[in-house]
């Protein structure tokens, strides 16, 4: 028995069946969730992503094991390889959308289809054979032409992964001044998924630098298949549990709107530091785990941009860091005054406004690292 090929078959099965399982799970969620349009749209895009994944892994399996060697399967494999990063970017776009008027540009799918049709024309017309005949053997151009599909998909994957990562970083920079719910709104869980994505993208470029890896089934197929399985499961779990928030407000306000009327408007919106801290101390809005900066605007009679700038300038923190600092101070106060026999550590963390122990631990580590002084704290 060839154990190498046995493990290879198992690895393909893990990728295909994990995608099928995630597809079925999200299908049930789509049927059950009939009210939230944003969640339904996100789920639908991810379902399409898993369908394309199944086509990709299936056609790759047929090629590796030399089953059903039909020309159309190679075309389906190439198209699915290009569609996966496009659908992933579409998913990230929905999760990181900060403007109500911002719409996804479907020309991204047009680029995918154009590339696929271009390569189809390149092979059907015989241009591939003519070009290879004009070039000398063992040259970099010969390698590029003989591996044009792999290199194209590698570069295409890298471009869309970078576009997706750029959107995530931009989103996290802005959401920190808007929401204090780090678990759902910060999309921190996407970082391991991106790490797997960047481990999978090199493809033909790595094979060119290290040609011996091209025939190594462990590195060439086994490890990537299991990475795809973790990629699928992690993405499905967080979307199924709705570890994200569909923002319906326009967070990115135009600066020119904020600067209208100059000093007059600043005077109207001015926040007194003492009154602000008294409001925080007495009303304790931070006890709401899903607190957003817009929840404070009516009581403070100001707007989002000014309140965000006030917190940044006064406390040298963004909104999320400031609120979690308040929660941590509340936790210390409760721990000092509470009954240790009745209130457990977990109870105190939740009562203080933290959504989870992980969120509390991140704040505690940040406090210990920066060694915040008592005068920087809001709650004494």
C-alpha positions as CSV (number, residue, x, y, z in Angstrom):
1,X,0.0,0.0,0.0
2,X,1.3,3.5,-0.9
3,X,0.8,5.3,2.3
4,X,1.9,8.6,0.8
5,X,-1.0,8.6,-1.7
6,X,-3.3,7.3,1.1
7,X,-2.6,10.4,3.2
8,X,-2.9,12.5,0.1
9,X,-6.4,11.2,-0.5
10,X,-7.3,11.8,3.1
11,X,-6.0,15.4,2.9
12,X,-8.2,16.0,-0.2
13,X,-11.2,14.5,1.6
14,X,-10.6,16.8,4.6
15,X,-10.7,19.9,2.3
16,X,-13.7,18.8,0.3
17,X,-15.8,17.5,3.2
18,X,-15.0,20.4,5.4
19,X,-16.3,22.7,2.6
20,X,-19.4,20.5,2.2
21,X,-20.0,20.6,6.0
22,X,-19.6,24.4,6.1
23,X,-21.9,24.7,3.1
24,X,-24.6,22.7,4.7
25,X,-24.3,24.5,8.0
26,X,-24.6,27.9,6.4
27,X,-27.4,26.7,4.2
28,X,-29.4,25.9,7.3
29,X,-28.5,29.3,8.8
30,X,-29.7,31.0,5.5
31,X,-33.0,29.2,5.8
32,X,-33.4,30.0,9.4
33,X,-32.2,33.7,9.3
34,X,-35.0,35.6,7.4
35,X,-34.9,39.0,9.1
36,X,-31.3,40.3,9.0
37,X,-30.6,41.2,5.3
38,X,-26.9,42.0,6.0
39,X,-26.3,38.6,7.6
40,X,-28.1,36.8,4.8
41,X,-26.0,38.6,2.2
42,X,-22.8,37.7,4.0
43,X,-23.9,34.1,4.4
44,X,-24.8,33.8,0.7
45,X,-21.4,35.1,-0.4
46,X,-19.6,32.6,1.9
47,X,-21.9,29.8,0.5
48,X,-20.8,30.7,-3.0
49,X,-17.2,30.7,-1.8
50,X,-17.5,27.1,-0.5
51,X,-19.2,25.9,-3.7
52,X,-16.2,27.2,-5.7
53,X,-13.8,25.6,-3.1
54,X,-15.5,22.2,-3.7
55,X,-15.0,22.6,-7.5
56,X,-11.4,23.6,-7.0
57,X,-10.5,20.7,-4.7
58,X,-12.4,18.2,-6.8
59,X,-10.8,19.1,-10.1
60,X,-7.3,19.3,-8.4
61,X,-8.0,15.8,-7.0
62,X,-8.8,14.5,-10.4
63,X,-5.7,16.0,-11.9
64,X,-3.3,14.7,-9.1
65,X,-4.7,11.1,-9.3
66,X,-5.2,11.3,-13.1
67,X,-8.9,10.6,-13.0
68,X,-11.2,11.9,-15.7
69,X,-8.5,13.8,-17.5
70,X,-10.9,16.0,-19.5
71,X,-9.8,19.4,-20.9
72,X,-12.8,21.1,-19.4
73,X,-11.8,20.1,-15.9
74,X,-8.6,22.1,-16.2
75,X,-10.6,25.2,-17.2
76,X,-13.0,24.7,-14.3
77,X,-10.0,24.4,-11.9
78,X,-8.4,27.6,-13.3
79,X,-11.7,29.5,-13.0
80,X,-12.3,28.3,-9.5
81,X,-8.8,29.3,-8.5
82,X,-9.5,32.9,-9.6
83,X,-13.0,33.0,-8.1
84,X,-11.9,32.0,-4.6
85,X,-9.9,35.2,-3.9
86,X,-12.5,37.3,-5.6
87,X,-15.3,35.9,-3.4
88,X,-13.1,36.2,-0.3
89,X,-12.5,39.9,-1.1
90,X,-16.2,40.4,-1.6
91,X,-16.8,38.8,1.8
92,X,-14.2,41.1,3.5
93,X,-15.8,44.1,1.7
94,X,-19.2,43.3,3.3
95,X,-17.7,42.8,6.7
96,X,-15.6,46.0,6.6
97,X,-18.1,48.3,4.9
98,X,-18.1,51.7,6.7
99,X,-20.1,53.8,4.4
100,X,-23.8,53.3,3.6
101,X,-23.4,54.4,0.0
102,X,-20.3,52.2,-0.6
103,X,-21.2,49.4,-3.0
104,X,-19.2,46.4,-4.1
105,X,-17.9,46.8,-7.6
106,X,-18.8,43.7,-9.6
107,X,-16.1,44.4,-12.2
108,X,-13.9,42.3,-10.0
109,X,-15.8,39.3,-11.2
110,X,-15.5,40.6,-14.7
111,X,-11.7,40.6,-14.4
112,X,-11.8,37.0,-13.2
113,X,-13.9,35.9,-16.2
114,X,-11.8,37.9,-18.7
115,X,-8.6,36.3,-17.5
116,X,-10.2,32.9,-17.7
117,X,-11.5,33.5,-21.3
118,X,-8.1,35.0,-22.2
119,X,-6.3,31.8,-21.2
120,X,-8.9,29.7,-22.9
121,X,-8.2,31.6,-26.2
122,X,-4.5,31.3,-25.6
123,X,-4.7,27.5,-25.4
124,X,-7.3,26.9,-28.1
125,X,-5.6,29.0,-30.8
126,X,-2.3,27.2,-30.3
127,X,-0.4,30.4,-29.3
128,X,1.0,28.5,-26.3
129,X,2.9,26.0,-28.6
130,X,4.1,28.7,-30.9
131,X,5.5,30.9,-28.1
132,X,7.3,27.9,-26.4
133,X,8.9,27.0,-29.8
134,X,10.4,30.5,-30.1
135,X,12.2,30.5,-26.8
136,X,15.3,28.6,-25.7
137,X,15.1,25.8,-23.2
138,X,15.8,26.3,-19.5
139,X,15.2,30.1,-19.6
140,X,13.1,32.1,-17.2
141,X,10.7,32.9,-20.1
142,X,10.2,29.3,-20.9
143,X,9.4,28.6,-17.3
144,X,6.9,31.5,-17.2
145,X,5.2,30.3,-20.3
146,X,5.0,26.6,-19.2
147,X,3.6,27.7,-15.8
148,X,1.6,30.7,-16.9
149,X,-1.6,29.5,-15.2
150,X,0.0,28.8,-11.8
151,X,1.9,32.1,-11.8
152,X,-1.2,34.1,-12.9
153,X,-3.3,32.6,-10.1
154,X,-0.5,33.1,-7.6
155,X,-0.2,36.8,-8.5
156,X,-4.0,37.2,-8.6
157,X,-4.4,35.6,-5.2
158,X,-1.7,37.8,-3.7
159,X,-3.3,41.0,-5.1
160,X,-6.7,40.2,-3.7
161,X,-5.3,39.1,-0.4
162,X,-3.5,42.4,-0.1
163,X,-6.6,44.3,-1.1
164,X,-8.6,42.4,1.6
165,X,-6.0,43.0,4.2
166,X,-5.8,46.7,3.4
167,X,-9.6,46.9,3.9
168,X,-9.4,45.1,7.2
169,X,-6.6,47.3,8.6
170,X,-8.5,50.4,7.5
171,X,-11.7,49.1,9.1
172,X,-9.9,48.3,12.4
173,X,-8.4,51.7,12.5
174,X,-11.8,53.4,12.3
175,X,-13.9,51.0,14.3
176,X,-11.7,51.4,17.4
177,X,-13.0,55.0,17.5
178,X,-16.6,53.8,17.1
179,X,-17.3,50.6,19.0
180,X,-16.1,49.1,22.3
181,X,-17.3,45.5,21.4
182,X,-13.9,44.1,20.4
183,X,-15.1,40.6,20.0
184,X,-17.6,41.2,17.3
185,X,-16.7,44.5,15.7
186,X,-12.9,44.4,15.5
187,X,-12.8,41.3,13.3
188,X,-9.6,40.3,15.1
189,X,-10.4,36.7,14.3
190,X,-9.6,37.3,10.6
191,X,-5.9,37.6,11.2
192,X,-5.2,33.9,11.6
193,X,-7.3,33.3,8.4
194,X,-5.2,35.9,6.5
195,X,-2.0,34.1,7.9
196,X,-3.2,30.8,6.3
197,X,-4.1,32.6,3.1
198,X,-0.6,34.1,2.8
199,X,0.9,30.7,3.5
200,X,-1.1,29.2,0.6
201,X,-0.5,31.9,-2.1
202,X,3.1,31.4,-3.2
203,X,2.4,28.5,-5.6
204,X,4.6,28.5,-8.8
205,X,7.0,31.2,-7.5
206,X,8.2,28.9,-4.7
207,X,8.3,25.9,-7.1
208,X,10.6,28.0,-9.4
209,X,12.9,28.9,-6.6
210,X,12.9,25.4,-5.1
211,X,12.1,23.0,-8.0
212,X,12.5,19.9,-5.8
213,X,9.3,20.9,-3.9
214,X,7.2,20.6,-7.0
215,X,7.3,16.8,-6.8
216,X,7.0,16.6,-3.1
217,X,3.4,15.5,-2.3
218,X,3.7,16.5,1.4
219,X,4.6,20.1,0.7
220,X,2.8,20.4,-2.6
221,X,-0.6,18.9,-1.7
222,X,-0.9,17.4,1.9
223,X,0.0,20.5,3.9
224,X,-2.0,23.0,1.7
225,X,-5.1,20.7,1.9
226,X,-5.1,20.6,5.7
227,X,-4.5,24.4,5.8
228,X,-7.5,24.8,3.5
229,X,-9.6,22.7,6.0
230,X,-8.6,25.0,8.9
231,X,-9.3,28.0,6.7
232,X,-12.8,26.7,5.9
233,X,-13.7,25.8,9.4
234,X,-12.5,29.0,11.0
235,X,-14.3,31.2,8.5
236,X,-17.5,29.3,8.8
237,X,-17.4,29.2,12.6
238,X,-17.1,33.0,13.0
239,X,-19.7,33.7,10.4
240,X,-22.1,31.2,11.8
241,X,-21.6,32.6,15.3
242,X,-21.9,36.2,13.8
243,X,-18.7,37.4,15.3
244,X,-19.1,40.6,13.3
245,X,-21.4,43.6,13.2
246,X,-23.2,45.0,10.1
247,X,-22.6,48.7,10.5
248,X,-25.6,50.7,9.3
249,X,-24.2,54.2,10.1
250,X,-21.8,56.2,8.0
251,X,-18.7,56.1,10.3
252,X,-16.4,57.9,8.0
253,X,-17.8,61.4,8.3
254,X,-16.4,64.0,5.9
255,X,-14.0,66.4,7.7
256,X,-15.5,69.3,5.8
257,X,-18.9,68.7,7.4
258,X,-17.3,68.7,10.8
259,X,-15.4,72.0,10.2
260,X,-18.5,73.9,9.1
261,X,-19.1,77.1,11.0
262,X,-15.5,76.9,12.4
263,X,-15.1,78.1,16.0
264,X,-18.9,78.6,16.5
265,X,-19.5,74.9,16.0
266,X,-16.6,73.8,18.2
267,X,-17.9,76.0,21.0
268,X,-21.4,74.4,20.7
269,X,-19.9,70.9,20.8
270,X,-17.2,71.6,23.4
271,X,-17.0,68.9,26.1
272,X,-16.0,69.7,29.6
273,X,-13.5,67.1,30.9
274,X,-14.9,67.2,34.5
275,X,-18.5,66.9,33.4
276,X,-17.6,64.1,30.9
277,X,-15.9,62.1,33.6
278,X,-18.8,62.7,36.0
279,X,-21.2,61.4,33.4
280,X,-19.1,58.3,32.8
281,X,-18.8,57.7,36.5
282,X,-22.5,58.1,37.3
283,X,-24.2,56.5,34.3
284,X,-21.6,53.9,33.6
285,X,-22.4,53.4,29.9
286,X,-19.4,51.1,29.6
287,X,-21.3,48.3,31.4
288,X,-23.0,47.7,28.0
289,X,-20.7,45.1,26.3
290,X,-21.9,46.4,22.9
291,X,-21.5,50.1,23.6
292,X,-20.9,52.3,20.5
293,X,-19.8,55.9,20.6
294,X,-23.1,57.0,19.0
295,X,-24.9,55.8,22.2
296,X,-23.3,58.7,24.1
297,X,-24.0,61.5,21.6
298,X,-27.5,62.5,22.7
299,X,-26.5,62.7,26.4
300,X,-23.4,64.7,25.7
301,X,-25.0,66.8,23.0
302,X,-22.1,66.4,20.6
303,X,-21.2,64.5,17.4
304,X,-19.2,61.4,16.8
305,X,-16.1,63.1,15.3
306,X,-15.8,65.6,18.1
307,X,-16.3,63.1,20.9
308,X,-13.7,60.8,19.3
309,X,-11.2,63.6,19.0
310,X,-11.8,64.7,22.5
311,X,-11.1,61.2,23.9
312,X,-8.0,60.8,21.7
313,X,-6.6,64.2,22.8
314,X,-7.5,64.0,26.5
315,X,-6.8,60.4,27.3
316,X,-4.4,59.5,24.5
317,X,-6.6,56.5,23.7
318,X,-9.1,55.6,21.1
319,X,-12.7,55.0,22.1
320,X,-12.4,51.2,22.4
321,X,-9.3,51.5,24.6
322,X,-10.8,54.2,26.8
323,X,-14.0,52.2,27.4
324,X,-12.2,49.0,28.2
325,X,-9.9,51.0,30.6
326,X,-13.1,52.1,32.4
327,X,-14.3,48.5,32.5
328,X,-11.0,47.4,33.9
329,X,-11.2,50.1,36.6
330,X,-14.7,49.0,37.4
331,X,-13.5,45.4,37.7
332,X,-10.8,46.5,40.2
333,X,-13.4,48.4,42.2
334,X,-15.8,45.5,42.4
335,X,-13.0,43.1,43.3
336,X,-11.9,45.3,46.2
337,X,-15.5,45.9,47.5
338,X,-17.3,42.7,46.5
339,X,-17.9,39.5,48.4
340,X,-15.3,36.9,47.1
341,X,-17.5,34.0,48.2
342,X,-20.4,35.1,46.1
343,X,-18.8,36.7,43.0
344,X,-16.3,34.6,41.0
345,X,-13.7,36.1,38.7
346,X,-15.8,35.4,35.7
347,X,-18.8,37.1,37.3
348,X,-16.8,40.3,38.0
349,X,-15.5,40.4,34.4
350,X,-19.0,40.1,32.9
351,X,-20.5,42.6,35.4
352,X,-17.8,45.1,34.6
353,X,-19.0,45.2,31.0
354,X,-16.4,42.9,29.3
355,X,-17.9,40.5,26.7
356,X,-15.5,37.7,27.4
357,X,-12.4,36.7,29.4
358,X,-10.3,37.2,26.3
359,X,-11.3,40.8,26.0
360,X,-10.6,41.4,29.7
361,X,-7.2,39.7,29.4
362,X,-6.2,41.9,26.4
363,X,-7.1,45.0,28.4
364,X,-5.3,43.8,31.5
365,X,-2.2,43.1,29.5
366,X,-2.3,46.5,27.9
367,X,-2.7,48.2,31.3
368,X,0.3,46.3,32.7
369,X,2.4,47.0,29.6
370,X,1.8,50.7,29.5
371,X,1.9,51.0,33.3
372,X,-1.0,53.5,33.4
373,X,-0.9,56.0,36.2
374,X,-3.9,56.5,38.5
375,X,-4.5,60.0,37.2
376,X,-5.1,58.6,33.7
377,X,-7.9,56.5,34.9
378,X,-11.5,57.7,34.9
379,X,-12.9,55.7,37.8
380,X,-11.0,55.7,41.0
